[in-house]
């Protein structure tokens, strides 16, 4: 399994903002996969089975790791401006 060396806030931001995961789906995924790293490592078919909706949402979540650098940069910019963010 791939381990992502990002703070949980960064992973949450990537899932919420770039993959479009809403709070209810976030909770479902976290309960189903047990950790944020496990969500990011899940296959698209596993995500689709859990999410029970169109493959488009599962596709976006399966590609969330590609957004981690962007989310980290955005988080750093917000922190520099002393702006707290609560994506979920």
Buried (B, 14 or more C-beta within 10 A) or exposed (E): EEEBEBEEBBBBBBBBBBBEBEEEBBEBBBEBBEEBBBBBBBEBEBBBEBBEEEEEBBEBBBBBBEBBEBBBEBBEEEEEEEEEBEBB
